[in-house]
């Protein structure tokens, strides 16, 4: 869900401090309605307990999930009604939808692609195609949410490649800077590391994947410290009192 830019300007005009609170209160109405309307909630297991996967909203972005197409359509109807009542504008061309089957569907259920209907003012429908995502090693990203490439197959390889490229570019730029090792370390901590840590919190990468991200940083530190590339990587991160 996207909010029209003119409405954003009115909402935040003059740095109105209550605006974020008002916006959260408005979204709370939508999120509560989405939680209550879904007849087929998506369940997540934690140890021996099952809990509902809640919908999330950040600024003008909404992520909603349901275990069945009927539930997803009911949620789309709620979002349509909410935006019409509150006078918000949906950016249809930015809407992303997909379906994924991780287990067995009921015997009368097919995995054929289908259309999700969203409505605008006057309850005018627009069909959004919903495509089933296969377990494909090449196609591992469906959409981007909060700056992270989301992978329904839970590998997040595309995001790993994007994070690696960002770190490599930062290291190449820092390698030829005339600065002390302390300055280089400080700059890396301020920018590239923080950019990489955000998707790292959301992606289920293995320890091997995380250590692969360290490789260009290790080479950078060894270069500025005038160490041999064969120097142990662990020595780069030892405390001063060792």
PyMOL commands that set and color helices and strands:
alter all, ss='L'
color gray80, all
select helices_A, chain A and resi 5-11+13-15+19-37+69-85+92-94+157-175+181-190+192-202+207-224+233-237
alter helices_A, ss='H'
color red, helices_A
select strands_A, chain A and resi 43-46+49-52+56-58+61-63+98-99+114-120+124-132+143-145+148-150
alter strands_A, ss='S'
color yellow, strands_A
deselect
rebuild
show_as cartoon
